Amino acid sequence: MKHMKYFGMLLLGLAACLGLAGCSMPTPPPKTAADGTPWSEEWVTIGGALGVETPDDFTLLENADTMSSNMMAYAVWSLGEGEPFTTQDGENTTLYDAQLFILLGAAESEEKAAETLAGWMEIGEGMYVLASGAQENYRGQDYTVITYTYASEETPYSAGASAFGTFRDYAVSIEITCRGEAANDPKALLAEFLDRLHYAGE
């Protein structure tokens, strides 16, 4: 996962701690979305609960599902051509104009999902310099949407945006991190995904 070295500081840290390796069998997709739309084979299914219509300019890099072992799943997309980069630790990685990371965590109840989400947001507070925050709704789903720059000078990415929400007994976080021209409006890029994100039906 070297291409994710600097992407999603909060979410990548959580994924690493939980040992997400993408080696489990994927969770079967549902038959329909929450709005009754038939589930499309063209959507990227995450954890059997989310479906993403990938925007034209983005490329799926990874889709890891470990719901059966640690109740977590994630997927990563990139924008723009990748270029090699060496970190301060001497590790080789790949930089993109932007990367988007979706993290899905299953919980024992809706209350536990809300607690998980609150924990993710609290951890992130020390990693971001907040620019804006608001409650927003996309396709009938409520999110806390924030924009920010990064507190650490080690990351080559300059700005990002995140959406945090819960769906039934799942905690959901969608984060995009950007550099160059893409950093001018990370929220607009994030909105492209939120407008294309489907949740599973009953």
C-alpha positions, 0 to 999 in steps of 0.5 A, spaced: 500 500 500 505 504 498 501 509 494 497 510 500 503 513 504 501 520 505 493 519 503 488 519 509 492 520 515 487 519 520 483 513 516 490 510 513 492 510 521 486 506 523 486 501 517 493 500 519 492 499 526 486 494 524 491 490 519 487 491 513 490 487 508 485 486 502 486 479 503 479 476 505 473 474 500 469 480 498 462 481 501 457 480 496 453 486 494 446 487 496 440 486 490 438 494 491 440 500 494 436 504 499 432 508 494 430 502 491 435 502 485 437 495 482 444 494 485 449 495 479 455 491 477 459 497 475 459 500 482 465 499 486 461 495 492 465 496 499 463 492 505 457 489 502 454 496 504 456 502 499 456 502 492 460 508 488 459 510 481 466 512 480 467 519 477 470 519 470 476 522 472 478 518 477 481 511 477 480 505 483 487 503 486 484 499 491 478 495 494 479 491 501 474 488 504 475 485 511 468 485 514 469 477 516 475 478 520 475 485 523 469 488 520 472 494 516 473 495 509 476 501 505 477 503 497 482 508 494 481 512 488 486 517 485 486 523 480 491 525 475 498 521 473 502 518 478 509 520 480 514 517 484 516 520 491 521 519 496 518 520 503 523 523 509 523 516 511 526 514 505 520 510 502 518 510 495 511 512 494 506 515 488 503 521 488 497 523 485 493 530 484 488 527 489 486 521 492 480 519 495 479 514 501 472 511 503 473 507 510 467 503 512 466 500 519 461 495 522 458 496 529 454 492 534 449 497 533 447 504 531 449 507 537 456 503 537 457 506 530 456 513 532 461 512 537 466 509 532 465 515 528 466 520 534 472 517 535 475 517 528 473 525 528 476 526 535 483 523 532 483 527 526 482 534 530 489 533 531 491 532 524 488 538 521 487 545 520 480 546 520 477 551 514 470 550 514 465 545 517 457 544 516 452 539 516 450 537 509 445 532 505 447 528 499 442 523 496 438 523 502 444 521 507 447 526 512 454 528 513 458 532 517 463 535 512 469 539 513 475 542 509 482 543 512 489 544 511 494 539 514 498 540 521 504 536 519 509 539 514 511 532 512 505 531 507 506 533 500 498 534 500 496 541 501 488 541 502 483 536 503 476 535 505 472 529 509 465 527 510 463 523 516 456 519 517 453 513 520 448 508 516 444 503 520 450 500 524 456 502 520 460 508 521 462 511 514 468 516 512 470 519 505 476 523 505 480 526 499 487 529 500 489 534 494 495 538 491 496 543 486 490 545 482 486 540 485 487 543 492 483 549 490 477 546 491 477 539 495 470 539 497 467 540 490 471 533 488 469 530 494 462 532 492 462 528 486 463 522 490 458 523 495 453 524 489 455 518 486 455 514 493 449 508 494 447 505 500 444 498 501 437 497 501 434 492 507 
